[in-house]
Structure formats: C-alpha cells, structure tokens
Amino acid sequence: MILAYIDLRPFLFVIGLPVVILLALLGCWIAKARIVKWKAVLFSTATFAALFGFFLYGPFIGQTETREHIMTWEIEPT
C-alpha cells in the first residue's frame, strides 16, 4: 500500500489548522465573547501547533525498548 511510504503528519497539520481556527472563531461567536478575533486565532493556532508538535513529532517518536527475560528451557520426552 502506497500510504505506508508517505508521512501524513504534514497533511494532518495543514488540514487541522484551519479546522481549529474555525472552531475557535465559532466558539467565540456562539459564546458572544468580547475577545478580539485575532487574539482567538493566534491563541488557537499557537495551542494547536504546540500540541501537534508535542504529540506527533515529540518525545514519543522513535523510542524503542528492549526487554530481556532470562529463562531456562528443558524438553522432556512424553
């Protein structure tokens, strides 16, 4: 499958950013908040970028853990 060779994270960021901005503006409009629109857009963009970077490019990527369980095997005839 060709999607296994494509990193989808940039596409998720490009699609997710306008969605988050629209949701922030919609939330301000529904709540009738007296917040300036550019502040809401700036805060939502910064929050989305920080969380996106942390969870999809952050410290969880590329970690491997090796566990070793020492065992003694014995085969007995039945």
N, CA, C and O atoms as a Maestro MAE file, in Angstrom:
{
 s_m_m2io_version
 :::
 2.0.0
}

f_m_ct {
 s_m_title
 :::
 protein
 m_atom[312] {
  # First column is atom index #
  i_m_mmod_type
  r_m_x_coord
  r_m_y_coord
  r_m_z_coord
  i_m_residue_number
  s_m_chain_name
  s_m_pdb_residue_name
  s_m_pdb_atom_name
  i_m_atomic_number
  :::
  1 25 0.852 -1.185 0.000 1 A "MET " " N  " 7
  2 3 0.000 0.000 0.000 1 A "MET " " CA " 6
  3 2 0.891 1.238 0.000 1 A "MET " " C  " 6
  4 15 1.862 1.311 0.753 1 A "MET " " O  " 8
  5 25 0.567 2.185 -0.824 2 A "ILE " " N  " 7
  6 3 1.411 3.361 -1.037 2 A "ILE " " CA " 6
  7 2 1.387 4.310 0.159 2 A "ILE " " C  " 6
  8 15 2.359 5.034 0.370 2 A "ILE " " O  " 8
  9 25 0.322 4.334 0.943 3 A "LEU " " N  " 7
  10 3 0.249 5.253 2.075 3 A "LEU " " CA " 6
  11 2 1.259 4.931 3.171 3 A "LEU " " C  " 6
  12 15 1.551 5.775 4.018 3 A "LEU " " O  " 8
  13 25 1.783 3.727 3.154 4 A "ALA " " N  " 7
  14 3 2.773 3.364 4.167 4 A "ALA " " CA " 6
  15 2 4.089 4.102 3.950 4 A "ALA " " C  " 6
  16 15 4.883 4.239 4.881 4 A "ALA " " O  " 8
  17 25 4.326 4.577 2.734 5 A "TYR " " N  " 7
  18 3 5.576 5.263 2.425 5 A "TYR " " CA " 6
  19 2 5.464 6.777 2.509 5 A "TYR " " C  " 6
  20 15 6.455 7.479 2.307 5 A "TYR " " O  " 8
  21 25 4.286 7.288 2.801 6 A "ILE " " N  " 7
  22 3 4.057 8.731 2.855 6 A "ILE " " CA " 6
  23 2 3.842 9.145 4.305 6 A "ILE " " C  " 6
  24 15 3.037 8.551 5.022 6 A "ILE " " O  " 8
  25 25 4.573 10.170 4.724 7 A "ASP " " N  " 7
  26 3 4.380 10.714 6.069 7 A "ASP " " CA " 6
  27 2 3.152 11.630 6.042 7 A "ASP " " C  " 6
  28 15 3.163 12.664 5.373 7 A "ASP " " O  " 8
  29 25 2.124 11.261 6.748 8 A "LEU " " N  " 7
  30 3 0.862 12.002 6.701 8 A "LEU " " CA " 6
  31 2 0.789 13.165 7.679 8 A "LEU " " C  " 6
  32 15 -0.178 13.927 7.653 8 A "LEU " " O  " 8
  33 25 1.788 13.317 8.538 9 A "ARG " " N  " 7
  34 3 1.730 14.368 9.546 9 A "ARG " " CA " 6
  35 2 1.641 15.777 8.968 9 A "ARG " " C  " 6
  36 15 0.872 16.579 9.497 9 A "ARG " " O  " 8
  37 25 2.381 16.128 7.915 10 A "PRO " " N  " 7
  38 3 2.209 17.481 7.358 10 A "PRO " " CA " 6
  39 2 0.808 17.729 6.810 10 A "PRO " " C  " 6
  40 15 0.269 18.828 6.944 10 A "PRO " " O  " 8
  41 25 0.220 16.706 6.192 11 A "PHE " " N  " 7
  42 3 -1.140 16.851 5.677 11 A "PHE " " CA " 6
  43 2 -2.142 17.035 6.817 11 A "PHE " " C  " 6
  44 15 -3.076 17.829 6.708 11 A "PHE " " O  " 8
  45 25 -1.942 16.299 7.904 12 A "LEU " " N  " 7
  46 3 -2.817 16.455 9.068 12 A "LEU " " CA " 6
  47 2 -2.712 17.854 9.648 12 A "LEU " " C  " 6
  48 15 -3.710 18.420 10.093 12 A "LEU " " O  " 8
  49 25 -1.506 18.415 9.647 13 A "PHE " " N  " 7
  50 3 -1.328 19.763 10.168 13 A "PHE " " CA " 6
  51 2 -2.024 20.789 9.278 13 A "PHE " " C  " 6
  52 15 -2.713 21.681 9.774 13 A "PHE " " O  " 8
  53 25 -1.842 20.663 7.963 14 A "VAL " " N  " 7
  54 3 -2.438 21.614 7.020 14 A "VAL " " CA " 6
  55 2 -3.963 21.533 7.045 14 A "VAL " " C  " 6
  56 15 -4.635 22.553 6.892 14 A "VAL " " O  " 8
  57 25 -4.506 20.358 7.231 15 A "ILE " " N  " 7
  58 3 -5.964 20.205 7.304 15 A "ILE " " CA " 6
  59 2 -6.484 20.610 8.676 15 A "ILE " " C  " 6
  60 15 -7.547 21.222 8.781 15 A "ILE " " O  " 8
  61 25 -5.748 20.277 9.717 16 A "GLY " " N  " 7
  62 3 -6.226 20.526 11.077 16 A "GLY " " CA " 6
  63 2 -6.177 21.977 11.500 16 A "GLY " " C  " 6
  64 15 -7.027 22.419 12.273 16 A "GLY " " O  " 8
  65 25 -5.205 22.730 11.014 17 A "LEU " " N  " 7
  66 3 -5.062 24.125 11.435 17 A "LEU " " CA " 6
  67 2 -6.272 24.989 11.072 17 A "LEU " " C  " 6
  68 15 -6.782 25.688 11.949 17 A "LEU " " O  " 8
  69 25 -6.756 24.979 9.832 18 A "PRO " " N  " 7
  70 3 -7.963 25.773 9.543 18 A "PRO " " CA " 6
  71 2 -9.191 25.310 10.318 18 A "PRO " " C  " 6
  72 15 -10.042 26.118 10.691 18 A "PRO " " O  " 8
  73 25 -9.274 24.001 10.558 19 A "VAL " " N  " 7
  74 3 -10.405 23.476 11.328 19 A "VAL " " CA " 6
  75 2 -10.376 24.021 12.753 19 A "VAL " " C  " 6
  76 15 -11.410 24.422 13.287 19 A "VAL " " O  " 8
  77 25 -9.201 24.036 13.364 20 A "VAL " " N  " 7
  78 3 -9.072 24.549 14.730 20 A "VAL " " CA " 6
  79 2 -9.366 26.047 14.772 20 A "VAL " " C  " 6
  80 15 -10.027 26.526 15.693 20 A "VAL " " O  " 8
  81 25 -8.880 26.780 13.783 21 A "ILE " " N  " 7
  82 3 -9.151 28.218 13.736 21 A "ILE " " CA " 6
  83 2 -10.643 28.485 13.581 21 A "ILE " " C  " 6
  84 15 -11.196 29.344 14.268 21 A "ILE " " O  " 8
  85 25 -11.292 27.755 12.683 22 A "LEU " " N  " 7
  86 3 -12.743 27.933 12.506 22 A "LEU " " CA " 6
  87 2 -13.520 27.551 13.761 22 A "LEU " " C  " 6
  88 15 -14.503 28.205 14.107 22 A "LEU " " O  " 8
  89 25 -13.085 26.500 14.440 23 A "LEU " " N  " 7
  90 3 -13.755 26.124 15.683 23 A "LEU " " CA " 6
  91 2 -13.576 27.183 16.758 23 A "LEU " " C  " 6
  92 15 -14.498 27.437 17.533 23 A "LEU " " O  " 8
  93 25 -12.408 27.801 16.815 24 A "ALA " " N  " 7
  94 3 -12.171 28.865 17.792 24 A "ALA " " CA " 6
  95 2 -13.054 30.073 17.489 24 A "ALA " " C  " 6
  96 15 -13.648 30.654 18.397 24 A "ALA " " O  " 8
  97 25 -13.139 30.451 16.218 25 A "LEU " " N  " 7
  98 3 -13.991 31.578 15.845 25 A "LEU " " CA " 6
  99 2 -15.465 31.265 16.065 25 A "LEU " " C  " 6
  100 15 -16.232 32.128 16.493 25 A "LEU " " O  " 8
  101 25 -15.855 30.043 15.773 26 A "LEU " " N  " 7
  102 3 -17.240 29.624 16.015 26 A "LEU " " CA " 6
  103 2 -17.558 29.637 17.506 26 A "LEU " " C  " 6
  104 15 -18.642 30.056 17.911 26 A "LEU " " O  " 8
  105 25 -16.614 29.178 18.318 27 A "GLY " " N  " 7
  106 3 -16.816 29.198 19.771 27 A "GLY " " CA " 6
  107 2 -16.943 30.616 20.297 27 A "GLY " " C  " 6
  108 15 -17.764 30.882 21.174 27 A "GLY " " O  " 8
  109 25 -16.137 31.532 19.770 28 A "CYS " " N  " 7
  110 3 -16.250 32.944 20.184 28 A "CYS " " CA " 6
  111 2 -17.586 33.534 19.756 28 A "CYS " " C  " 6
  112 15 -18.192 34.322 20.481 28 A "CYS " " O  " 8
  113 25 -18.033 33.144 18.572 29 A "TRP " " N  " 7
  114 3 -19.297 33.670 18.058 29 A "TRP " " CA " 6
  115 2 -20.487 33.127 18.858 29 A "TRP " " C  " 6
  116 15 -21.420 33.869 19.168 29 A "TRP " " O  " 8
  117 25 -20.452 31.839 19.189 30 A "ILE " " N  " 7
  118 3 -21.551 31.222 19.942 30 A "ILE " " CA " 6
  119 2 -21.590 31.770 21.362 30 A "ILE " " C  " 6
  120 15 -22.664 32.060 21.890 30 A "ILE " " O  " 8
  121 25 -20.424 31.913 21.981 31 A "ALA " " N  " 7
  122 3 -20.369 32.394 23.362 31 A "ALA " " CA " 6
  123 2 -20.520 33.913 23.448 31 A "ALA " " C  " 6
  124 15 -20.639 34.475 24.536 31 A "ALA " " O  " 8
  125 25 -20.513 34.564 22.292 32 A "LYS " " N  " 7
  126 3 -20.589 36.028 22.229 32 A "LYS " " CA " 6
  127 2 -19.520 36.665 23.109 32 A "LYS " " C  " 6
  128 15 -19.760 37.620 23.848 32 A "LYS " " O  " 8
  129 25 -18.314 36.079 22.989 33 A "ALA " " N  " 7
  130 3 -17.190 36.564 23.787 33 A "ALA " " CA " 6
  131 2 -16.722 37.913 23.265 33 A "ALA " " C  " 6
  132 15 -16.805 38.199 22.071 33 A "ALA " " O  " 8
  133 25 -16.243 38.712 24.157 34 A "ARG " " N  " 7
  134 3 -15.750 40.033 23.789 34 A "ARG " " CA " 6
  135 2 -14.242 39.991 23.516 34 A "ARG " " C  " 6
  136 15 -13.520 40.954 23.772 34 A "ARG " " O  " 8
  137 25 -13.799 38.866 22.999 35 A "ILE " " N  " 7
  138 3 -12.384 38.699 22.677 35 A "ILE " " CA " 6
  139 2 -12.172 39.150 21.234 35 A "ILE " " C  " 6
  140 15 -12.983 38.866 20.353 35 A "ILE " " O  " 8
  141 25 -11.072 39.855 21.013 36 A "VAL " " N  " 7
  142 3 -10.743 40.271 19.655 36 A "VAL " " CA " 6
  143 2 -10.453 39.015 18.835 36 A "VAL " " C  " 6
  144 15 -9.786 38.099 19.315 36 A "VAL " " O  " 8
  145 25 -10.952 38.972 17.603 37 A "LYS " " N  " 7
  146 3 -10.864 37.766 16.785 37 A "LYS " " CA " 6
  147 2 -9.418 37.340 16.530 37 A "LYS " " C  " 6
  148 15 -9.121 36.145 16.538 37 A "LYS " " O  " 8
  149 25 -8.521 38.290 16.305 38 A "TRP " " N  " 7
  150 3 -7.142 37.901 16.009 38 A "TRP " " CA " 6
  151 2 -6.464 37.280 17.214 38 A "TRP " " C  " 6
  152 15 -5.554 36.468 17.047 38 A "TRP " " O  " 8
  153 25 -6.878 37.635 18.431 39 A "LYS " " N  " 7
  154 3 -6.311 37.013 19.622 39 A "LYS " " CA " 6
  155 2 -6.771 35.561 19.741 39 A "LYS " " C  " 6
  156 15 -6.000 34.679 20.117 39 A "LYS " " O  " 8
  157 25 -8.045 35.331 19.414 40 A "ALA " " N  " 7
  158 3 -8.555 33.962 19.452 40 A "ALA " " CA " 6
  159 2 -7.856 33.096 18.403 40 A "ALA " " C  " 6
  160 15 -7.514 31.944 18.669 40 A "ALA " " O  " 8
  161 25 -7.648 33.658 17.210 41 A "VAL " " N  " 7
  162 3 -6.966 32.921 16.146 41 A "VAL " " CA " 6
  163 2 -5.513 32.659 16.534 41 A "VAL " " C  " 6
  164 15 -5.008 31.556 16.327 41 A "VAL " " O  " 8
  165 25 -4.848 33.645 17.086 42 A "LEU " " N  " 7
  166 3 -3.451 33.488 17.486 42 A "LEU " " CA " 6
  167 2 -3.304 32.440 18.583 42 A "LEU " " C  " 6
  168 15 -2.416 31.591 18.515 42 A "LEU " " O  " 8
  169 25 -4.169 32.495 19.593 43 A "PHE " " N  " 7
  170 3 -4.105 31.535 20.690 43 A "PHE " " CA " 6
  171 2 -4.408 30.115 20.208 43 A "PHE " " C  " 6
  172 15 -3.717 29.171 20.591 43 A "PHE " " O  " 8
  173 25 -5.433 29.958 19.373 44 A "SER " " N  " 7
  174 3 -5.781 28.621 18.889 44 A "SER " " CA " 6
  175 2 -4.696 28.067 17.974 44 A "SER " " C  " 6
  176 15 -4.409 26.870 18.017 44 A "SER " " O  " 8
  177 25 -4.088 28.916 17.145 45 A "THR " " N  " 7
  178 3 -3.010 28.469 16.272 45 A "THR " " CA " 6
  179 2 -1.788 28.044 17.078 45 A "THR " " C  " 6
  180 15 -1.195 27.001 16.803 45 A "THR " " O  " 8
  181 25 -1.412 28.840 18.062 46 A "ALA " " N  " 7
  182 3 -0.250 28.503 18.882 46 A "ALA " " CA " 6
  183 2 -0.489 27.227 19.681 46 A "ALA " " C  " 6
  184 15 0.406 26.390 19.796 46 A "ALA " " O  " 8
  185 25 -1.683 27.075 20.231 47 A "THR " " N  " 7
  186 3 -2.007 25.876 21.006 47 A "THR " " CA " 6
  187 2 -1.993 24.637 20.123 47 A "THR " " C  " 6
  188 15 -1.433 23.608 20.500 47 A "THR " " O  " 8
  189 25 -2.612 24.735 18.943 48 A "PHE " " N  " 7
  190 3 -2.649 23.599 18.022 48 A "PHE " " CA " 6
  191 2 -1.243 23.214 17.582 48 A "PHE " " C  " 6
  192 15 -0.899 22.032 17.569 48 A "PHE " " O  " 8
  193 25 -0.430 24.200 17.224 49 A "ALA " " N  " 7
  194 3 0.929 23.907 16.765 49 A "ALA " " CA " 6
  195 2 1.764 23.274 17.875 49 A "ALA " " C  " 6
  196 15 2.533 22.347 17.621 49 A "ALA " " O  " 8
  197 25 1.618 23.764 19.094 50 A "ALA " " N  " 7
  198 3 2.384 23.206 20.209 50 A "ALA " " CA " 6
  199 2 1.953 21.770 20.516 50 A "ALA " " C  " 6
  200 15 2.802 20.897 20.691 50 A "ALA " " O  " 8
  201 25 0.659 21.523 20.582 51 A "LEU " " N  " 7
  202 3 0.182 20.169 20.872 51 A "LEU " " CA " 6
  203 2 0.489 19.211 19.727 51 A "LEU " " C  " 6
  204 15 0.850 18.057 19.957 51 A "LEU " " O  " 8
  205 25 0.346 19.691 18.498 52 A "PHE " " N  " 7
  206 3 0.653 18.853 17.337 52 A "PHE " " CA " 6
  207 2 2.130 18.472 17.332 52 A "PHE " " C  " 6
  208 15 2.482 17.312 17.119 52 A "PHE " " O  " 8
  209 25 2.979 19.450 17.568 53 A "GLY " " N  " 7
  210 3 4.405 19.174 17.599 53 A "GLY " " CA " 6
  211 2 4.792 18.242 18.724 53 A "GLY " " C  " 6
  212 15 5.662 17.389 18.555 53 A "GLY " " O  " 8
  213 25 4.155 18.396 19.866 54 A "PHE " " N  " 7
  214 3 4.486 17.553 21.009 54 A "PHE " " CA " 6
  215 2 4.047 16.109 20.788 54 A "PHE " " C  " 6
  216 15 4.820 15.182 21.029 54 A "PHE " " O  " 8
  217 25 2.811 15.915 20.331 55 A "PHE " " N  " 7
  218 3 2.294 14.552 20.226 55 A "PHE " " CA " 6
  219 2 2.719 13.829 18.952 55 A "PHE " " C  " 6
  220 15 2.883 12.609 18.980 55 A "PHE " " O  " 8
  221 25 2.905 14.534 17.837 56 A "LEU " " N  " 7
  222 3 3.236 13.832 16.601 56 A "LEU " " CA " 6
  223 2 4.698 13.941 16.192 56 A "LEU " " C  " 6
  224 15 5.142 13.190 15.323 56 A "LEU " " O  " 8
  225 25 5.455 14.847 16.788 57 A "TYR " " N  " 7
  226 3 6.879 14.936 16.491 57 A "TYR " " CA " 6
  227 2 7.720 14.915 17.758 57 A "TYR " " C  " 6
  228 15 8.945 15.014 17.687 57 A "TYR " " O  " 8
  229 25 7.100 14.790 18.881 58 A "GLY " " N  " 7
  230 3 7.776 14.977 20.153 58 A "GLY " " CA " 6
  231 2 8.536 13.785 20.677 58 A "GLY " " C  " 6
  232 15 9.061 12.981 19.908 58 A "GLY " " O  " 8
  233 25 8.592 13.674 21.989 59 A "PRO " " N  " 7
  234 3 9.459 12.688 22.624 59 A "PRO " " CA " 6
  235 2 8.993 11.249 22.486 59 A "PRO " " C  " 6
  236 15 9.710 10.338 22.898 59 A "PRO " " O  " 8
  237 25 7.814 11.015 21.918 60 A "PHE " " N  " 7
  238 3 7.302 9.650 21.829 60 A "PHE " " CA " 6
  239 2 7.706 8.972 20.521 60 A "PHE " " C  " 6
  240 15 7.491 7.770 20.367 60 A "PHE " " O  " 8
  241 25 8.278 9.706 19.589 61 A "ILE " " N  " 7
  242 3 8.595 9.158 18.278 61 A "ILE " " CA " 6
  243 2 9.986 8.524 18.305 61 A "ILE " " C  " 6
  244 15 10.944 9.119 18.797 61 A "ILE " " O  " 8
  245 25 10.076 7.323 17.773 62 A "GLY " " N  " 7
  246 3 11.368 6.665 17.622 62 A "GLY " " CA " 6
  247 2 11.902 5.998 18.872 62 A "GLY " " C  " 6
  248 15 13.061 5.584 18.889 62 A "GLY " " O  " 8
  249 25 11.114 5.880 19.901 63 A "GLN " " N  " 7
  250 3 11.591 5.208 21.103 63 A "GLN " " CA " 6
  251 2 11.446 3.706 20.941 63 A "GLN " " C  " 6
  252 15 10.421 3.206 20.478 63 A "GLN " " O  " 8
  253 25 12.469 3.018 21.323 64 A "THR " " N  " 7
  254 3 12.400 1.555 21.334 64 A "THR " " CA " 6
  255 2 12.801 1.068 22.711 64 A "THR " " C  " 6
  256 15 13.630 1.678 23.387 64 A "THR " " O  " 8
  257 25 12.218 -0.010 23.106 65 A "GLU " " N  " 7
  258 3 12.501 -0.586 24.420 65 A "GLU " " CA " 6
  259 2 12.754 -2.069 24.234 65 A "GLU " " C  " 6
  260 15 11.974 -2.769 23.588 65 A "GLU " " O  " 8
  261 25 13.840 -2.536 24.798 66 A "THR " " N  " 7
  262 3 14.187 -3.948 24.709 66 A "THR " " CA " 6
  263 2 14.112 -4.549 26.100 66 A "THR " " C  " 6
  264 15 14.729 -4.061 27.047 66 A "THR " " O  " 8
  265 25 13.353 -5.603 26.195 67 A "ARG " " N  " 7
  266 3 13.250 -6.316 27.467 67 A "ARG " " CA " 6
  267 2 13.824 -7.712 27.293 67 A "ARG " " C  " 6
  268 15 13.607 -8.371 26.276 67 A "ARG " " O  " 8
  269 25 14.540 -8.134 28.281 68 A "GLU " " N  " 7
  270 3 15.147 -9.457 28.227 68 A "GLU " " CA " 6
  271 2 14.616 -10.282 29.390 68 A "GLU " " C  " 6
  272 15 14.694 -9.877 30.550 68 A "GLU " " O  " 8
  273 25 14.080 -11.431 29.057 69 A "HIS " " N  " 7
  274 3 13.575 -12.353 30.074 69 A "HIS " " CA " 6
  275 2 14.437 -13.616 30.037 69 A "HIS " " C  " 6
  276 15 14.373 -14.400 29.090 69 A "HIS " " O  " 8
  277 25 15.227 -13.793 31.062 70 A "ILE " " N  " 7
  278 3 16.116 -14.949 31.109 70 A "ILE " " CA " 6
  279 2 15.308 -16.165 31.559 70 A "ILE " " C  " 6
  280 15 14.669 -16.155 32.611 70 A "ILE " " O  " 8
  281 25 15.353 -17.213 30.730 71 A "MET " " N  " 7
  282 3 14.575 -18.418 31.007 71 A "MET " " CA " 6
  283 2 15.454 -19.644 30.807 71 A "MET " " C  " 6
  284 15 16.434 -19.624 30.063 71 A "MET " " O  " 8
  285 25 15.076 -20.687 31.485 72 A "THR " " N  " 7
  286 3 15.739 -21.976 31.302 72 A "THR " " CA " 6
  287 2 14.730 -22.930 30.692 72 A "THR " " C  " 6
  288 15 13.644 -23.139 31.234 72 A "THR " " O  " 8
  289 25 15.102 -23.508 29.553 73 A "TRP " " N  " 7
  290 3 14.206 -24.412 28.840 73 A "TRP " " CA " 6
  291 2 14.687 -25.848 29.007 73 A "TRP " " C  " 6
  292 15 15.884 -26.136 29.014 73 A "TRP " " O  " 8
  293 25 13.718 -26.725 29.138 74 A "GLU " " N  " 7
  294 3 14.034 -28.135 29.238 74 A "GLU " " CA " 6
  295 2 12.971 -28.916 28.490 74 A "GLU " " C  " 6
  296 15 11.776 -28.742 28.728 74 A "GLU " " O  " 8
  297 25 13.409 -29.771 27.591 75 A "ILE " " N  " 7
  298 3 12.480 -30.580 26.827 75 A "ILE " " CA " 6
  299 2 12.481 -31.984 27.411 75 A "ILE " " C  " 6
  300 15 13.525 -32.633 27.473 75 A "ILE " " O  " 8
  301 25 11.323 -32.451 27.835 76 A "GLU " " N  " 7
  302 3 11.205 -33.794 28.406 76 A "GLU " " CA " 6
  303 2 10.426 -34.666 27.446 76 A "GLU " " C  " 6
  304 15 9.431 -34.229 26.868 76 A "GLU " " O  " 8
  305 25 10.872 -35.881 27.276 77 A "PRO " " N  " 7
  306 3 10.120 -36.789 26.387 77 A "PRO " " CA " 6
  307 2 8.775 -37.156 27.029 77 A "PRO " " C  " 6
  308 15 8.679 -37.352 28.241 77 A "PRO " " O  " 8
  309 25 7.770 -37.241 26.206 78 A "THR " " N  " 7
  310 3 6.447 -37.592 26.728 78 A "THR " " CA " 6
  311 2 6.082 -39.019 26.453 78 A "THR " " C  " 6
  312 15 4.998 -39.462 26.832 78 A "THR " " O  " 8
  :::
 }
 m_bond[311] {
  # First column is bond index #
  i_m_from
  i_m_to
  i_m_order
  :::
  1 1 2 1
  2 2 3 1
  3 3 4 2
  4 3 5 1
  5 5 6 1
  6 6 7 1
  7 7 8 2
  8 7 9 1
  9 9 10 1
  10 10 11 1
  11 11 12 2
  12 11 13 1
  13 13 14 1
  14 14 15 1
  15 15 16 2
  16 15 17 1
  17 17 18 1
  18 18 19 1
  19 19 20 2
  20 19 21 1
  21 21 22 1
  22 22 23 1
  23 23 24 2
  24 23 25 1
  25 25 26 1
  26 26 27 1
  27 27 28 2
  28 27 29 1
  29 29 30 1
  30 30 31 1
  31 31 32 2
  32 31 33 1
  33 33 34 1
  34 34 35 1
  35 35 36 2
  36 35 37 1
  37 37 38 1
  38 38 39 1
  39 39 40 2
  40 39 41 1
  41 41 42 1
  42 42 43 1
  43 43 44 2
  44 43 45 1
  45 45 46 1
  46 46 47 1
  47 47 48 2
  48 47 49 1
  49 49 50 1
  50 50 51 1
  51 51 52 2
  52 51 53 1
  53 53 54 1
  54 54 55 1
  55 55 56 2
  56 55 57 1
  57 57 58 1
  58 58 59 1
  59 59 60 2
  60 59 61 1
  61 61 62 1
  62 62 63 1
  63 63 64 2
  64 63 65 1
  65 65 66 1
  66 66 67 1
  67 67 68 2
  68 67 69 1
  69 69 70 1
  70 70 71 1
  71 71 72 2
  72 71 73 1
  73 73 74 1
  74 74 75 1
  75 75 76 2
  76 75 77 1
  77 77 78 1
  78 78 79 1
  79 79 80 2
  80 79 81 1
  81 81 82 1
  82 82 83 1
  83 83 84 2
  84 83 85 1
  85 85 86 1
  86 86 87 1
  87 87 88 2
  88 87 89 1
  89 89 90 1
  90 90 91 1
  91 91 92 2
  92 91 93 1
  93 93 94 1
  94 94 95 1
  95 95 96 2
  96 95 97 1
  97 97 98 1
  98 98 99 1
  99 99 100 2
  100 99 101 1
  101 101 102 1
  102 102 103 1
  103 103 104 2
  104 103 105 1
  105 105 106 1
  106 106 107 1
  107 107 108 2
  108 107 109 1
  109 109 110 1
  110 110 111 1
  111 111 112 2
  112 111 113 1
  113 113 114 1
  114 114 115 1
  115 115 116 2
  116 115 117 1
  117 117 118 1
  118 118 119 1
  119 119 120 2
  120 119 121 1
  121 121 122 1
  122 122 123 1
  123 123 124 2
  124 123 125 1
  125 125 126 1
  126 126 127 1
  127 127 128 2
  128 127 129 1
  129 129 130 1
  130 130 131 1
  131 131 132 2
  132 131 133 1
  133 133 134 1
  134 134 135 1
  135 135 136 2
  136 135 137 1
  137 137 138 1
  138 138 139 1
  139 139 140 2
  140 139 141 1
  141 141 142 1
  142 142 143 1
  143 143 144 2
  144 143 145 1
  145 145 146 1
  146 146 147 1
  147 147 148 2
  148 147 149 1
  149 149 150 1
  150 150 151 1
  151 151 152 2
  152 151 153 1
  153 153 154 1
  154 154 155 1
  155 155 156 2
  156 155 157 1
  157 157 158 1
  158 158 159 1
  159 159 160 2
  160 159 161 1
  161 161 162 1
  162 162 163 1
  163 163 164 2
  164 163 165 1
  165 165 166 1
  166 166 167 1
  167 167 168 2
  168 167 169 1
  169 169 170 1
  170 170 171 1
  171 171 172 2
  172 171 173 1
  173 173 174 1
  174 174 175 1
  175 175 176 2
  176 175 177 1
  177 177 178 1
  178 178 179 1
  179 179 180 2
  180 179 181 1
  181 181 182 1
  182 182 183 1
  183 183 184 2
  184 183 185 1
  185 185 186 1
  186 186 187 1
  187 187 188 2
  188 187 189 1
  189 189 190 1
  190 190 191 1
  191 191 192 2
  192 191 193 1
  193 193 194 1
  194 194 195 1
  195 195 196 2
  196 195 197 1
  197 197 198 1
  198 198 199 1
  199 199 200 2
  200 199 201 1
  201 201 202 1
  202 202 203 1
  203 203 204 2
  204 203 205 1
  205 205 206 1
  206 206 207 1
  207 207 208 2
  208 207 209 1
  209 209 210 1
  210 210 211 1
  211 211 212 2
  212 211 213 1
  213 213 214 1
  214 214 215 1
  215 215 216 2
  216 215 217 1
  217 217 218 1
  218 218 219 1
  219 219 220 2
  220 219 221 1
  221 221 222 1
  222 222 223 1
  223 223 224 2
  224 223 225 1
  225 225 226 1
  226 226 227 1
  227 227 228 2
  228 227 229 1
  229 229 230 1
  230 230 231 1
  231 231 232 2
  232 231 233 1
  233 233 234 1
  234 234 235 1
  235 235 236 2
  236 235 237 1
  237 237 238 1
  238 238 239 1
  239 239 240 2
  240 239 241 1
  241 241 242 1
  242 242 243 1
  243 243 244 2
  244 243 245 1
  245 245 246 1
  246 246 247 1
  247 247 248 2
  248 247 249 1
  249 249 250 1
  250 250 251 1
  251 251 252 2
  252 251 253 1
  253 253 254 1
  254 254 255 1
  255 255 256 2
  256 255 257 1
  257 257 258 1
  258 258 259 1
  259 259 260 2
  260 259 261 1
  261 261 262 1
  262 262 263 1
  263 263 264 2
  264 263 265 1
  265 265 266 1
  266 266 267 1
  267 267 268 2
  268 267 269 1
  269 269 270 1
  270 270 271 1
  271 271 272 2
  272 271 273 1
  273 273 274 1
  274 274 275 1
  275 275 276 2
  276 275 277 1
  277 277 278 1
  278 278 279 1
  279 279 280 2
  280 279 281 1
  281 281 282 1
  282 282 283 1
  283 283 284 2
  284 283 285 1
  285 285 286 1
  286 286 287 1
  287 287 288 2
  288 287 289 1
  289 289 290 1
  290 290 291 1
  291 291 292 2
  292 291 293 1
  293 293 294 1
  294 294 295 1
  295 295 296 2
  296 295 297 1
  297 297 298 1
  298 298 299 1
  299 299 300 2
  300 299 301 1
  301 301 302 1
  302 302 303 1
  303 303 304 2
  304 303 305 1
  305 305 306 1
  306 306 307 1
  307 307 308 2
  308 307 309 1
  309 309 310 1
  310 310 311 1
  311 311 312 2
  :::
 }
}
